[in-house]
Amino acid sequence: MEKRKTLILFNIILFIFLSTFVLSEKLNISGNRIINNEEAIVATSQEIKVNDNKENISTTTTTIPSLEDSYEEEMQTNINFKLPDSDGVDIYSSKISIYSTEEQTILSKLIPGVSLEGGCLVDEVNESENQWINIIEANAYNEEKINFSLSVESNLKVDANCLSNFISSILNDKRGWATVVGKEFQIVNYYDADFHIFLANPNTVDELCFPLQTNGIYSCRNGNQVIYNYFRWLAGAKDFGLDIATYRLYLINHEVGHMLGWGHTDCPSQNALAPLMMQQSKTTGGCVPNGWPIYERITYLYETVDNFK
């Protein structure tokens, strides 16, 4: 009898011990798991805080900051995405979609001293025996700046001096490449230039762009030459509709972007702004036409790119 009682008591104690052990293991797994130092810790946050504008830029979508200050700030929109220093998280422009309001779209085409709609066009051709009209009263070469020359084919109805200011103002705008690469652009004489810009007839463009096939309708960057097609200067592109202003802005910045080392990209999502380096002359792929390097500025901050030096 005593042996039986002792056996029952032993079984009860053993049962209590096993129950306590199992319960503690469950608690350890469900609520108090110890993380091994060798385990990868993955950040799940999808948002990046923009301190100045108090907006959140998502890795999938964001909106250009609103413009509410002075007239000068409206004319030269400073799209400064003051993102925090990267802690190892890569941000790719193909994963970002940027949207714009109608007001911001209008302001994007306002540049002090420049008429994008006018395009420096004149009624008559300036007669010249030479094929090219070159800007010769230019600046002295400056190694702290990006130096380029400008040549306009002489049989085009374009004011070369006007075009000089036109292109320089776009490249040096706060929304433009100058704030991306950290250098100002300036026009110098042809033989002093780091690269050369031409505005030419379709046939001449085909010759200068060869072996690239521009087929009389496209512009190009070939070596250290940027060649704009006069046909496109006048006609724009299908997806731009009647918005010749945005197209000219895109044309100037896109080809110079190639000179700075940037390749082509795609539309990130329907109705987002098209990345500047998308081939918008062919199609915007459901994106909204855009002429400023907005995506490229973000990419520049977080990715290595072979930039112009």
C-alpha positions as CSV (number, residue, x, y, z in Angstrom):
1,M,0.0,0.0,0.0
2,E,2.8,2.4,1.0
3,K,4.7,1.6,-2.2
4,R,1.6,2.4,-4.3
5,K,1.2,5.8,-2.5
6,T,4.9,6.5,-3.1
7,L,4.6,5.7,-6.8
8,I,1.5,7.9,-7.2
9,L,3.2,10.8,-5.5
10,F,6.3,10.3,-7.7
11,N,4.1,10.4,-10.9
12,I,2.4,13.6,-9.7
13,I,5.7,15.3,-9.1
14,L,7.1,14.2,-12.4
15,F,3.9,15.5,-14.2
16,I,4.2,18.9,-12.5
17,F,7.9,19.2,-13.5
18,L,7.3,18.2,-17.1
19,S,4.3,20.6,-17.4
20,T,6.3,23.5,-16.0
21,F,9.2,22.8,-18.4
22,V,7.0,22.6,-21.5
23,L,5.1,25.8,-20.5
24,S,8.3,27.7,-20.0
25,E,9.6,26.7,-23.5
26,K,6.4,27.9,-25.1
27,L,6.7,31.2,-23.4
28,N,10.3,31.5,-24.5
29,I,9.4,30.9,-28.1
30,S,6.2,33.0,-28.4
31,G,7.2,36.1,-26.4
32,N,10.7,36.1,-25.1
33,R,12.8,34.7,-28.0
34,I,16.5,35.3,-27.7
35,I,17.9,36.6,-31.0
36,N,21.1,34.9,-32.0
37,N,23.9,37.4,-32.9
38,E,24.4,35.6,-36.2
39,E,20.8,36.1,-37.3
40,A,20.0,38.8,-40.0
41,I,18.0,41.7,-38.7
42,V,15.8,43.0,-41.5
43,A,14.3,46.5,-41.4
44,T,10.7,46.6,-42.2
45,S,10.1,50.3,-42.3
46,Q,9.1,51.5,-45.8
47,E,9.2,55.3,-45.2
48,I,11.9,57.9,-45.1
49,K,11.2,61.2,-43.3
50,V,11.8,64.5,-45.1
51,N,12.5,66.9,-42.2
52,D,12.2,70.2,-44.0
53,N,8.9,69.5,-45.8
54,K,7.4,67.2,-43.1
55,E,6.3,64.7,-45.7
56,N,7.0,61.0,-46.0
57,I,8.7,59.7,-49.1
58,S,7.8,56.1,-49.6
59,T,10.0,53.6,-51.4
60,T,7.0,53.2,-53.7
61,T,5.5,56.7,-54.0
62,T,6.0,60.3,-53.1
63,T,4.8,63.8,-54.2
64,I,6.9,66.8,-55.1
65,P,6.9,69.3,-52.2
66,S,4.4,72.1,-52.6
67,L,5.6,75.6,-53.6
68,E,4.2,78.3,-51.3
69,D,6.9,80.8,-50.8
70,S,8.3,83.7,-52.9
71,Y,7.8,84.2,-56.6
72,E,11.5,83.5,-57.1
73,E,11.1,80.1,-55.4
74,E,8.1,79.4,-57.6
75,M,10.1,80.3,-60.7
76,Q,13.0,78.1,-59.7
77,T,11.6,75.2,-57.8
78,N,14.3,73.8,-55.4
79,I,13.3,70.1,-55.4
80,N,15.8,69.3,-52.6
81,F,15.0,65.8,-51.3
82,K,17.0,66.1,-48.1
83,L,17.1,62.4,-47.4
84,P,19.0,61.0,-44.4
85,D,22.4,59.4,-44.8
86,S,22.0,55.8,-46.0
87,D,22.6,53.1,-43.4
88,G,23.0,50.4,-46.0
89,V,19.5,50.5,-47.5
90,D,19.6,50.9,-51.3
91,I,17.0,53.1,-53.0
92,Y,16.4,52.6,-56.7
93,S,14.6,55.0,-58.9
94,S,12.7,52.2,-60.6
95,K,11.0,51.5,-57.2
96,I,10.0,55.1,-56.7
97,S,6.9,56.8,-58.2
98,I,6.7,60.6,-58.0
99,Y,3.4,62.4,-58.7
100,S,2.8,66.1,-59.4
101,T,-0.2,68.4,-59.0
102,E,-1.5,70.5,-61.9
103,E,0.0,73.6,-60.2
104,Q,3.4,72.0,-59.9
105,T,3.3,70.9,-63.5
106,I,2.7,74.5,-64.6
107,L,5.5,75.8,-62.3
108,S,7.9,73.2,-63.7
109,K,7.8,75.1,-67.1
110,L,8.7,78.5,-65.6
111,I,12.3,79.4,-65.9
112,P,13.5,83.0,-65.3
113,G,14.6,84.7,-68.6
114,V,13.6,81.7,-70.7
115,S,10.5,81.1,-72.9
116,L,10.2,77.3,-73.4
117,E,7.3,77.9,-75.8
118,G,9.2,80.4,-77.9
119,G,12.2,78.1,-78.2
120,C,14.4,81.0,-79.5
121,L,12.7,80.7,-82.9
122,V,12.9,83.6,-85.4
123,D,11.1,84.4,-88.6
124,E,14.1,84.5,-90.9
125,V,17.3,82.6,-91.3
126,N,20.6,84.4,-90.7
127,E,22.5,84.1,-93.9
128,S,26.0,82.7,-93.4
129,E,28.6,81.1,-95.7
130,N,29.5,78.7,-92.9
131,Q,27.5,75.6,-91.9
132,W,27.6,76.5,-88.2
133,I,27.0,79.6,-86.1
134,N,29.2,79.2,-83.1
135,I,29.0,81.1,-79.8
136,I,32.5,82.8,-79.8
137,E,32.0,85.5,-77.2
138,A,32.1,82.9,-74.5
139,N,33.6,82.4,-71.0
140,A,37.2,81.4,-70.3
141,Y,37.7,77.7,-69.4
142,N,37.1,77.0,-65.7
143,E,38.1,73.6,-64.3
144,E,35.7,74.1,-61.4
145,K,32.8,74.2,-63.9
146,I,31.4,72.0,-66.7
147,N,32.4,73.7,-69.9
148,F,30.5,73.2,-73.2
149,S,30.4,74.8,-76.6
150,L,27.2,75.6,-78.6
151,S,26.8,75.4,-82.4
152,V,23.7,76.0,-84.4
153,E,23.4,75.0,-88.0
154,S,23.2,78.2,-90.0
155,N,20.1,77.5,-92.1
156,L,17.9,77.1,-89.0
157,K,15.4,79.8,-87.9
158,V,16.9,79.9,-84.4
159,D,18.7,82.8,-82.6
160,A,22.0,81.3,-81.4
161,N,22.5,83.9,-78.7
162,C,19.0,83.3,-77.3
163,L,19.7,79.5,-77.4
164,S,22.9,80.0,-75.4
165,N,21.0,81.6,-72.5
166,F,18.2,79.1,-73.0
167,I,20.4,76.0,-72.5
168,S,22.6,77.5,-69.8
169,S,19.6,78.6,-67.7
170,I,18.0,75.1,-67.9
171,L,21.2,73.3,-67.0
172,N,22.0,75.7,-64.1
173,D,18.5,75.8,-62.7
174,K,18.1,74.6,-59.2
175,R,15.9,71.8,-60.5
176,G,18.5,70.9,-63.1
177,W,21.8,68.9,-63.4
178,A,24.0,71.6,-61.8
179,T,22.5,70.8,-58.3
180,V,22.9,67.0,-59.0
181,V,26.5,67.0,-60.0
182,G,27.5,70.0,-57.9
183,K,29.0,72.0,-60.7
184,E,27.8,75.0,-62.7
185,F,27.6,74.8,-66.5
186,Q,29.1,77.5,-68.8
187,I,29.6,78.1,-72.5
188,V,33.2,78.4,-73.7
189,N,34.8,78.5,-77.2
190,Y,34.6,75.3,-79.2
191,Y,38.3,74.2,-78.7
192,D,38.1,74.8,-74.9
193,A,35.0,72.8,-74.3
194,D,34.6,69.5,-72.3
195,F,31.8,68.6,-74.6
196,H,29.9,70.2,-77.5
197,I,26.2,70.9,-78.1
198,F,24.7,71.1,-81.6
199,L,21.3,72.0,-82.9
200,A,21.0,70.6,-86.4
201,N,18.8,69.5,-89.3
202,P,17.7,65.9,-89.3
203,N,20.2,64.8,-92.1
204,T,23.1,66.5,-90.2
205,V,22.0,64.8,-87.0
206,D,22.1,61.4,-88.7
207,E,25.6,62.1,-89.9
208,L,26.9,63.4,-86.5
209,C,25.2,60.5,-84.6
210,F,26.4,57.7,-86.8
211,P,26.8,54.8,-86.1
212,L,23.7,55.4,-83.9
213,Q,20.6,55.2,-86.1
214,T,18.6,58.4,-85.5
215,N,16.6,58.0,-88.7
216,G,16.0,61.7,-89.1
217,I,13.7,61.9,-86.1
218,Y,15.8,61.4,-83.0
219,S,18.5,63.3,-81.1
220,C,21.6,61.7,-79.6
221,R,24.8,61.8,-77.5
222,N,27.7,60.5,-79.5
223,G,31.1,60.6,-77.7
224,N,31.6,64.1,-76.4
225,Q,28.9,65.6,-78.6
226,V,25.2,66.2,-77.8
227,I,23.2,66.7,-80.9
228,Y,19.6,68.0,-80.8
229,N,17.3,67.4,-83.8
230,Y,15.6,70.5,-85.1
231,F,12.7,68.4,-86.2
232,R,12.0,67.5,-82.6
233,W,12.7,71.0,-81.5
234,L,9.7,72.1,-83.6
235,A,7.4,69.0,-83.4
236,G,8.0,67.6,-79.9
237,A,6.8,64.0,-79.4
238,K,3.4,62.2,-79.5
239,D,3.0,61.6,-75.8
240,F,3.7,65.3,-75.0
241,G,0.7,66.4,-77.2
242,L,0.8,70.2,-77.6
243,D,3.1,70.6,-74.6
244,I,6.2,71.7,-76.6
245,A,7.6,73.5,-73.5
246,T,8.0,70.4,-71.5
247,Y,9.4,68.5,-74.5
248,R,12.2,71.1,-75.1
249,L,13.0,71.0,-71.4
250,Y,13.2,67.2,-71.6
251,L,15.3,67.2,-74.8
252,I,17.9,69.6,-73.3
253,N,18.2,67.7,-70.0
254,H,17.9,64.1,-71.3
255,E,20.8,64.2,-73.8
256,V,23.1,66.1,-71.3
257,G,22.2,63.4,-68.8
258,H,23.8,60.9,-71.2
259,M,26.9,63.0,-71.3
260,L,27.0,62.9,-67.5
261,G,26.9,59.1,-67.5
262,W,23.2,58.3,-67.1
263,G,21.5,55.5,-69.0
264,H,17.9,54.9,-69.9
265,T,15.2,53.8,-67.4
266,D,11.5,53.0,-67.5
267,C,8.1,54.3,-66.3
268,P,7.8,53.3,-62.6
269,S,4.0,53.3,-62.4
270,Q,0.9,54.6,-64.2
271,N,0.3,58.4,-64.0
272,A,3.6,59.0,-62.2
273,L,6.1,61.6,-63.5
274,A,8.3,60.0,-66.2
275,P,12.0,59.8,-65.2
276,L,14.0,62.2,-67.2
277,M,16.2,59.4,-68.5
278,M,13.3,57.5,-69.9
279,Q,13.1,57.6,-73.7
280,Q,10.1,59.9,-73.7
281,S,10.5,60.8,-77.4
282,K,9.4,57.2,-78.1
283,T,6.8,56.8,-75.3
284,T,6.1,57.7,-71.7
285,G,4.6,54.3,-71.1
286,G,1.7,55.6,-69.1
287,C,3.8,58.1,-67.1
288,V,3.3,61.9,-67.3
289,P,5.9,63.8,-69.4
290,N,8.7,65.4,-67.3
291,G,11.8,67.4,-68.1
292,W,13.7,67.6,-64.8
293,P,16.1,65.1,-63.3
294,I,14.0,64.5,-60.2
295,Y,14.4,60.7,-60.0
296,E,18.0,61.0,-61.0
297,R,18.7,63.3,-58.0
298,I,17.4,60.7,-55.6
299,T,19.3,57.9,-57.4
300,Y,22.4,60.0,-57.3
301,L,22.3,60.2,-53.5
302,Y,22.0,56.5,-53.0
303,E,23.6,54.8,-55.9
304,T,27.1,54.9,-57.6
305,V,26.9,56.3,-61.1
306,D,29.8,57.2,-63.5
307,N,29.3,60.9,-63.3
308,F,30.9,63.5,-65.5
309,K,34.2,64.8,-64.2
